[in-house]
Amino acid sequence: MGSNIWKLQAIRMLFWMQFFSAVLVPFYTDWGGISLAQVLFLNAWFFLCNFLFEVPTGTVADFLGRKVSLALGSLVGVGAALLYVSKPSFPVFMAAEAIFAIAYTLHSGADEALAYDSLKAEGQTERAAHVLGRMESFKLGGIITATITGGFIASAYGLSAPMRAYVFPSTLAFLLSLTLREPPDTGRERKTRTSYARILTEGGRYFLGHKVVRLLAFELAVTNALAWGLIWLFQPLLERGGLPLRFYGVIHALSCVGQIVFLGNVARIERWVGSMRRLLLAATVVSGVSFLLLATTRWLPLVIVGIIVGFTFSLPRIPLFSAYINHHIPSERRATVLSFVSMVRTLAIVVINPLIGLLAEWSLSWTMAVLGTGLIALAAGSRIEERHLVTEMVTPEPPAKG
């Protein structure tokens, strides 16, 4: 079982070595010939597919094993990449997005579960936090490596080359997955994932009946959906600022590093600003101001600063909010409630992303202004209080009647 750990770390890195992320918008618009509005619609479609496939693909890991799930996910990723570059066509891109969503959901959670059970089989569960943390580091390493090199690949070989290049790491992930070993007892302990109906009824009932969870989840969903627009607009902003294509990935990598630095210093920043509530509000305001900066300037140095600051302070809010939402959910309801919260966050992106795309087709500057103003308005109207950001587990509430 010991060899599973380093293999899972390598698989996580290889699967996320997505060279195309550095130039994805130019790939769609310049090579694919579709509009920016269609690009954001594709991303909304991808998230909707994730929403729909999460439970069905979970049955692969539940019944056939996590090894099979990871191998299939990597192989499906190869198929998706090849489909993307088969023809510059919006229907083809929609099909490829759906297939890649299957690949993503086949990987989702399967590697972490296999890592934990491998440690359990060796009697080393005390290492779980360290091992899972290193797996996340390998994922970020794969993302940063791919985003830095992806721009140079596109500049040298064309906009479709990074997508074709992804076939290589995904194939390696598939081959490495075949060498994994399932711990001998996981088959007896494996259980089917929670159904949609149970998530919607049990998770929804608790969510709607718990004011603090509802408040935190709503603010997370809306602010994240607004901030998510930067992921798809930063490349057009760099193009407008005159940055050569080969350096797009470098800016993306620096943005990832900014997020890592922010998350690694949350406790220190919280002490500096005085409370976690102030930190969350300040992060939202700083993100909003950076968006407004991007709306008002085309000077490349300021555009780069605005993008890096926007990424650094907006996207890391997800794990922070998730941590505090967890503290308000009793253990016996955690799975269904967290799944419901994830659904709410996903659906917010599905709804807002196409609207951002339509607005960006009209004016990139006005889009950033609207997103920035929206973030600042959410911070100003936030109803989150410091007492909502507890650090101890709540006492489980009695089941709802009826």
Backbone torsions as a table, in degrees:
resi	resn	phi	psi	omega
1	MET	NA	-25.6	-175.5
2	GLY	-59.3	-35.7	-178.6
3	SER	-69.6	-18.8	178.5
4	ASN	-58.6	-35.7	-171.7
5	ILE	-64.5	-53.0	-178.4
6	TRP	-67.8	-30.5	177.4
7	LYS	-67.2	-41.6	179.0
8	LEU	-65.7	-37.1	175.9
9	GLN	-62.6	-43.7	179.6
10	ALA	-66.3	-40.4	179.3
11	ILE	-63.3	-42.8	178.6
12	ARG	-59.7	-45.0	-179.9
13	MET	-64.5	-45.7	-177.0
14	LEU	-65.3	-43.1	-178.5
15	PHE	-62.4	-35.1	-178.3
16	TRP	-92.0	8.1	176.9
17	MET	-82.2	66.5	-172.1
18	GLN	-94.5	87.3	-176.3
19	PHE	-56.2	-30.9	-174.8
20	PHE	-67.8	-20.1	-176.7
21	SER	-62.2	-25.5	-178.9
22	ALA	-67.7	-28.2	-174.5
23	VAL	-135.0	32.2	-171.4
24	LEU	-65.7	-39.8	-179.8
25	VAL	-67.2	-47.8	174.3
26	PRO	-61.1	-33.9	176.7
27	PHE	-58.3	-46.5	-179.1
28	TYR	-70.9	-46.5	-171.6
29	THR	-81.7	-45.1	-176.2
30	ASP	-84.7	-48.2	179.7
31	TRP	-80.0	-42.5	-175.9
32	GLY	-82.9	-21.0	176.9
33	GLY	73.5	24.2	178.7
34	ILE	-107.0	166.2	-177.2
35	SER	-84.5	165.1	177.7
36	LEU	-63.3	-35.4	176.8
37	ALA	-61.7	-40.6	178.3
38	GLN	-67.4	-33.1	177.5
39	VAL	-61.1	-48.1	-179.6
40	LEU	-70.6	-28.9	173.9
41	PHE	-65.3	-39.5	177.8
42	LEU	-60.6	-41.4	179.4
43	ASN	-66.1	-38.5	175.6
44	ALA	-63.4	-40.0	177.5
45	TRP	-63.0	-40.9	178.1
46	PHE	-60.1	-44.2	-179.1
47	PHE	-69.3	-35.4	176.2
48	LEU	-64.1	-40.7	177.6
49	CYS	-64.4	-39.6	174.8
50	ASN	-58.4	-44.3	179.1
51	PHE	-58.3	-43.4	-175.7
52	LEU	-78.2	-31.6	-172.9
53	PHE	-93.3	-12.5	-172.8
54	GLU	-56.7	-47.7	-178.8
55	VAL	-73.8	-48.2	179.7
56	PRO	-58.9	-42.3	-180.0
57	THR	-70.7	-23.6	176.4
58	GLY	-62.7	-26.1	179.7
59	THR	-68.5	-23.7	176.2
60	VAL	-62.6	-49.4	178.6
61	ALA	-67.1	-35.4	-177.2
62	ASP	-68.3	-38.9	-173.2
63	PHE	-105.0	-35.6	-176.8
64	LEU	-100.9	-14.9	177.8
65	GLY	110.0	153.8	-179.3
66	ARG	-68.7	-33.2	176.8
67	LYS	-58.0	-46.8	179.8
68	VAL	-64.6	-41.4	-179.5
69	SER	-61.4	-44.2	-180.0
70	LEU	-67.7	-41.3	179.7
71	ALA	-64.3	-46.3	179.1
72	LEU	-63.7	-41.3	179.9
73	GLY	-60.5	-42.3	179.3
74	SER	-67.0	-41.5	-180.0
75	LEU	-67.1	-40.4	177.0
76	VAL	-64.4	-34.7	175.9
77	GLY	-60.7	-38.9	175.7
78	VAL	-61.3	-46.7	179.7
79	GLY	-60.9	-40.1	179.6
80	ALA	-63.8	-44.3	-179.9
81	ALA	-61.4	-42.0	179.8
82	LEU	-67.5	-34.7	178.6
83	LEU	-69.2	-40.2	178.6
84	TYR	-53.0	-43.4	-173.7
85	VAL	-94.4	5.9	-178.2
86	SER	-72.0	-32.6	-177.4
87	LYS	-165.2	132.2	177.1
88	PRO	-75.0	89.6	-173.9
89	SER	-148.4	135.8	179.9
90	PHE	-60.8	-45.2	176.4
91	PRO	-60.3	-37.3	177.3
92	VAL	-64.1	-42.4	179.2
93	PHE	-63.6	-38.4	178.2
94	MET	-63.0	-43.3	178.4
95	ALA	-64.1	-41.7	-179.8
96	ALA	-65.4	-38.9	177.7
97	GLU	-61.8	-41.7	178.9
98	ALA	-63.6	-41.9	-179.8
99	ILE	-67.5	-40.6	178.6
100	PHE	-67.6	-30.4	175.4
101	ALA	-63.1	-36.6	175.9
102	ILE	-63.5	-44.5	178.5
103	ALA	-59.2	-44.3	-178.5
104	TYR	-62.9	-46.3	-176.9
105	THR	-72.4	-26.8	173.8
106	LEU	-66.1	-32.9	177.9
107	HIS	-81.4	-31.3	-171.7
108	SER	-56.1	113.4	176.8
109	GLY	80.8	-20.3	-175.7
110	ALA	-67.7	-40.4	-178.7
111	ASP	-69.5	-39.2	178.8
112	GLU	-66.2	-40.6	179.2
113	ALA	-63.9	-42.1	-179.9
114	LEU	-68.1	-37.3	177.6
115	ALA	-62.4	-45.4	-178.9
116	TYR	-64.0	-45.3	-179.0
117	ASP	-68.5	-29.4	175.3
118	SER	-66.5	-41.9	176.0
119	LEU	-65.6	-38.7	179.6
120	LYS	-63.3	-40.1	179.2
121	ALA	-64.3	-27.5	179.2
122	GLU	-94.9	1.6	-178.7
123	GLY	68.4	34.6	-175.6
124	GLN	-126.4	37.1	-177.3
125	THR	-64.5	-17.7	177.9
126	GLU	-66.9	-15.1	179.4
127	ARG	-90.1	0.2	-171.5
128	ALA	-58.1	-47.6	-177.6
129	ALA	-60.6	-42.8	-179.9
130	HIS	-64.5	-45.2	-177.1
131	VAL	-66.4	-45.6	-179.8
132	LEU	-66.1	-35.1	176.1
133	GLY	-64.6	-39.9	178.0
134	ARG	-67.7	-34.9	176.6
135	MET	-62.1	-40.2	177.2
136	GLU	-65.7	-36.9	177.1
137	SER	-63.9	-40.2	177.7
138	PHE	-64.5	-37.5	176.4
139	LYS	-60.7	-49.0	179.4
140	LEU	-63.5	-36.0	176.6
141	GLY	-62.2	-40.8	177.4
142	GLY	-65.0	-42.6	179.6
143	ILE	-63.1	-47.4	-177.3
144	ILE	-65.2	-44.3	178.2
145	THR	-59.1	-45.2	-176.9
146	ALA	-68.3	-41.1	-177.6
147	THR	-68.7	-35.4	178.5
148	ILE	-67.2	-45.5	-175.9
149	THR	-81.1	-25.8	-175.9
150	GLY	-60.1	-40.6	179.4
151	GLY	-63.9	-40.4	179.5
152	PHE	-69.5	-36.5	176.6
153	ILE	-62.4	-45.0	-179.7
154	ALA	-64.9	-40.6	-179.0
155	SER	-65.3	-34.4	-176.7
156	ALA	-87.0	-35.5	-170.6
157	TYR	-122.6	-0.8	178.6
158	GLY	110.5	160.1	-173.6
159	LEU	-67.3	-23.4	179.1
160	SER	-86.1	-12.5	-176.1
161	ALA	-62.3	-41.7	178.8
162	PRO	-60.8	-35.6	178.1
163	MET	-66.9	-42.5	177.1
164	ARG	-65.0	-35.8	-179.2
165	ALA	-65.3	-26.9	-180.0
166	TYR	-64.2	-21.9	178.6
167	VAL	-57.5	-35.8	-176.0
168	PHE	-65.8	-57.1	179.8
169	PRO	-65.0	-34.4	179.9
170	SER	-68.2	-35.6	175.7
171	THR	-66.5	-40.8	176.5
172	LEU	-62.1	-39.2	177.4
173	ALA	-62.6	-40.1	177.4
174	PHE	-61.6	-49.1	-178.0
175	LEU	-64.3	-39.8	179.5
176	LEU	-68.5	-33.7	178.4
177	SER	-62.6	-33.7	-179.4
178	LEU	-65.1	-20.5	-178.5
179	THR	-91.5	-3.4	178.8
180	LEU	-68.2	157.7	177.3
181	ARG	-121.6	130.3	175.5
182	GLU	-77.9	129.5	174.1
183	PRO	-55.5	141.4	-171.1
184	PRO	-62.1	-24.4	-174.4
185	ASP	-98.6	-4.6	-173.4
186	THR	-68.9	-26.8	179.6
187	GLY	-64.1	-37.6	-180.0
188	ARG	-74.9	-28.9	-175.9
189	GLU	-91.3	-13.8	-173.9
190	ARG	-64.1	139.1	178.3
191	LYS	-128.9	154.1	178.0
192	THR	-70.4	149.6	178.8
193	ARG	-71.4	157.7	-179.5
194	THR	-62.8	137.0	-178.2
195	SER	-74.1	161.5	175.7
196	TYR	-56.2	-43.9	-175.8
197	ALA	-60.5	-42.0	-178.7
198	ARG	-70.0	-39.7	177.6
199	ILE	-60.2	-46.4	-176.2
200	LEU	-68.9	-35.1	-178.1
201	THR	-83.5	-56.2	-177.6
202	GLU	-70.4	-49.8	179.8
203	GLY	-64.2	-42.6	-179.1
204	GLY	-65.1	-39.6	-179.6
205	ARG	-63.4	-45.5	179.8
206	TYR	-66.9	-42.3	-179.7
207	PHE	-59.4	-49.4	-177.3
208	LEU	-69.9	-26.9	-177.9
209	GLY	-91.3	-6.3	-177.6
210	HIS	-113.4	105.8	-173.1
211	LYS	-58.0	-44.3	-174.8
212	VAL	-69.1	-44.7	178.0
213	VAL	-60.8	-43.4	179.5
214	ARG	-62.4	-41.7	-179.2
215	LEU	-65.6	-49.2	-179.2
216	LEU	-63.6	-44.1	-177.6
217	ALA	-65.7	-39.6	179.7
218	PHE	-64.5	-47.5	-179.4
219	GLU	-64.4	-39.5	177.2
220	LEU	-61.6	-46.0	-176.0
221	ALA	-63.5	-46.0	-175.2
222	VAL	-72.7	-47.0	-179.5
223	THR	-63.9	-38.6	179.1
224	ASN	-66.8	-39.5	179.7
225	ALA	-64.4	-39.1	176.9
226	LEU	-67.8	-44.8	-179.2
227	ALA	-66.0	-29.9	-177.3
228	TRP	-60.2	-25.1	179.4
229	GLY	-58.3	-30.9	-178.3
230	LEU	-64.2	-31.3	179.8
231	ILE	-57.9	-35.8	-176.3
232	TRP	-97.7	-13.9	-177.1
233	LEU	-105.2	-11.9	-176.0
234	PHE	-68.3	-31.9	178.4
235	GLN	-70.5	-44.5	171.8
236	PRO	-60.0	-34.4	177.6
237	LEU	-65.9	-40.4	177.3
238	LEU	-66.9	-39.0	178.1
239	GLU	-63.2	-42.9	178.3
240	ARG	-64.2	-31.4	179.0
241	GLY	-80.6	-9.5	175.8
242	GLY	92.6	16.2	179.0
243	LEU	-76.1	132.4	176.2
244	PRO	-59.9	146.5	-175.1
245	LEU	-55.0	-37.8	-173.7
246	ARG	-65.1	-16.2	-178.3
247	PHE	-98.9	-0.9	179.6
248	TYR	-56.8	-45.2	-177.4
249	GLY	-64.8	-31.2	178.0
250	VAL	-63.4	-43.0	178.5
251	ILE	-64.2	-41.8	177.5
252	HIS	-61.1	-42.8	179.4
253	ALA	-63.5	-42.8	177.7
254	LEU	-61.9	-34.8	176.9
255	SER	-65.9	-38.6	176.4
256	CYS	-65.0	-41.5	177.9
257	VAL	-62.2	-39.8	177.8
258	GLY	-59.6	-41.2	178.2
259	GLN	-65.2	-40.0	178.8
260	ILE	-62.9	-44.2	-179.8
261	VAL	-63.7	-43.1	179.8
262	PHE	-60.7	-50.8	-178.0
263	LEU	-64.9	-31.8	179.8
264	GLY	-74.6	-11.4	-177.4
265	ASN	-125.6	23.6	-177.9
266	VAL	-58.3	-45.9	-177.8
267	ALA	-61.6	-42.0	-179.8
268	ARG	-66.5	-42.3	179.6
269	ILE	-66.6	-38.4	178.7
270	GLU	-61.2	-42.6	178.0
271	ARG	-63.7	-36.1	-177.3
272	TRP	-69.8	-42.0	-178.3
273	VAL	-85.9	-17.2	172.8
274	GLY	110.1	-23.7	179.0
275	SER	-167.8	162.2	178.4
276	MET	-68.0	-36.1	178.6
277	ARG	-60.8	-44.7	178.3
278	ARG	-63.5	-37.0	179.0
279	LEU	-62.9	-47.0	-178.6
280	LEU	-64.2	-43.0	179.1
281	LEU	-66.4	-41.4	179.5
282	ALA	-63.7	-39.8	178.9
283	ALA	-62.8	-39.5	178.6
284	THR	-66.0	-44.1	-179.5
285	VAL	-64.8	-45.2	179.4
286	VAL	-60.8	-41.5	176.7
287	SER	-60.3	-46.0	-179.9
288	GLY	-61.5	-42.4	179.1
289	VAL	-64.4	-39.9	178.9
290	SER	-64.8	-35.6	176.7
291	PHE	-66.1	-41.2	177.9
292	LEU	-64.5	-36.9	175.2
293	LEU	-60.0	-44.4	179.1
294	LEU	-65.8	-25.3	178.6
295	ALA	-75.5	-24.3	-170.4
296	THR	-108.2	-7.3	-176.2
297	THR	-131.0	149.6	170.7
298	ARG	-119.8	4.1	179.4
299	TRP	-71.6	119.1	-168.4
300	LEU	-53.8	-46.3	179.4
301	PRO	-56.0	-41.8	179.1
302	LEU	-71.4	-34.7	176.9
303	VAL	-61.7	-44.4	179.7
304	ILE	-63.0	-45.1	178.8
305	VAL	-61.4	-45.0	-179.6
306	GLY	-60.9	-40.9	-179.8
307	ILE	-66.6	-47.2	-177.8
308	ILE	-64.8	-43.8	178.8
309	VAL	-65.3	-41.5	179.5
310	GLY	-60.4	-46.4	177.2
311	PHE	-63.5	-44.5	-173.5
312	THR	-60.6	-38.9	-173.2
313	PHE	-102.3	-9.8	-178.2
314	SER	-98.8	-52.3	-173.5
315	LEU	-70.4	-34.2	179.2
316	PRO	-66.6	-5.5	178.0
317	ARG	-64.8	-24.8	-176.0
318	ILE	-59.8	-55.2	179.3
319	PRO	-64.4	-29.5	179.0
320	LEU	-67.1	-49.1	178.0
321	PHE	-62.9	-42.1	-178.4
322	SER	-60.5	-39.1	-179.9
323	ALA	-61.3	-43.6	-177.8
324	TYR	-76.7	-30.7	173.4
325	ILE	-61.4	-40.7	179.4
326	ASN	-56.7	-36.8	-176.4
327	HIS	-68.4	-13.7	-179.2
328	HIS	-103.5	8.8	-176.7
329	ILE	-120.8	123.4	176.5
330	PRO	-66.6	153.3	-173.3
331	SER	-56.0	-41.2	-174.3
332	GLU	-69.6	-13.6	179.1
333	ARG	-114.8	2.7	-171.2
334	ARG	-59.3	-46.9	-174.3
335	ALA	-60.7	-49.1	-176.6
336	THR	-70.1	-40.3	-178.0
337	VAL	-67.9	-43.8	179.6
338	LEU	-64.9	-36.4	176.5
339	SER	-64.1	-40.1	178.9
340	PHE	-66.0	-41.8	178.0
341	VAL	-61.4	-41.7	177.8
342	SER	-62.1	-39.7	177.4
343	MET	-61.8	-42.5	179.9
344	VAL	-61.4	-44.8	-179.8
345	ARG	-64.2	-41.0	179.3
346	THR	-65.0	-45.0	-178.5
347	LEU	-66.4	-30.0	176.4
348	ALA	-63.4	-40.8	177.0
349	ILE	-66.9	-41.4	179.8
350	VAL	-58.8	-38.7	-178.1
351	VAL	-78.3	-45.6	-171.2
352	ILE	-81.2	-33.4	-175.8
353	ASN	-56.1	-48.7	178.5
354	PRO	-61.0	-34.1	178.0
355	LEU	-65.9	-40.0	176.1
356	ILE	-62.2	-41.1	-179.7
357	GLY	-63.1	-43.5	179.1
358	LEU	-64.6	-40.3	178.7
359	LEU	-67.3	-39.3	-179.5
360	ALA	-66.5	-29.9	175.9
361	GLU	-63.1	-32.9	179.9
362	TRP	-79.3	-50.4	-178.4
363	SER	-158.8	120.5	177.8
364	LEU	-67.2	-39.9	-179.1
365	SER	-65.2	-45.7	179.3
366	TRP	-65.4	-32.9	177.5
367	THR	-62.3	-47.3	179.1
368	MET	-64.7	-35.0	178.4
369	ALA	-65.9	-42.2	179.3
370	VAL	-65.8	-43.9	179.9
371	LEU	-64.6	-43.4	179.6
372	GLY	-64.1	-43.7	178.1
373	THR	-63.8	-39.3	178.5
374	GLY	-61.9	-42.2	178.9
375	LEU	-64.4	-44.5	179.7
376	ILE	-65.3	-38.4	178.2
377	ALA	-64.6	-39.7	177.3
378	LEU	-63.4	-40.0	177.8
379	ALA	-64.8	-42.1	-179.4
380	ALA	-66.1	-34.5	-178.2
381	GLY	-97.4	9.3	-177.7
382	SER	-60.3	134.5	178.6
383	ARG	-103.8	7.9	178.1
384	ILE	-71.0	133.5	178.6
385	GLU	-114.5	160.4	-177.7
386	GLU	-59.9	-33.1	-178.7
387	ARG	-68.9	-19.2	176.7
388	HIS	-73.8	-21.6	-175.9
389	LEU	-97.0	62.5	-177.9
390	VAL	-75.7	160.1	179.7
391	THR	-116.9	5.7	176.8
392	GLU	-120.4	156.4	-178.2
393	MET	-69.5	139.0	179.1
394	VAL	-76.7	158.6	173.3
395	THR	-74.7	128.1	-178.3
396	PRO	-55.2	136.2	179.3
397	GLU	-84.5	155.0	177.1
398	PRO	-67.0	150.3	-179.7
399	PRO	-58.3	144.8	177.7
400	ALA	-68.8	139.6	-179.7
401	LYS	-80.6	150.8	179.4
402	GLY	86.1	NA	NA
